[in-house]
Amino acid sequence: MSILCTQDDVSVVNHWLVNGKHYAKTSEEWLKRMDRSLASIKPIMESTYGKDQAVKWTVYWRTFFIAVAELFGYNNGEEWMVALFLFKKK
């Protein structure tokens, strides 16, 4: 893992690999929250991406959340993992 070797200001104290199931569930929850909040998200999307691009980017974000949920949930979370790192200042 290159992140373990390329840090100038911090060093890695420890690192873990975590099953992807939790991240899959997190992404599913983000999708649900986004879908429940479309009316309040619309102005944010418009100001961020432009009025003419807001719908397209909303679909992109939905697709991202669905893809993350599917990938990290695949094979009971054992195919795609989440890497966690504990750093300390050098």
Secondary structure, DSSP 8 states (H G I E B T S, - for coil): -GGGT--SSEEEEEEEEEETHHHHHHHHHHHHHHHHTHHHHHHHHHHHH-TTTHHHHHHHHHHHHHHHHHHHHGGGGTSSEEEEEEEEE-
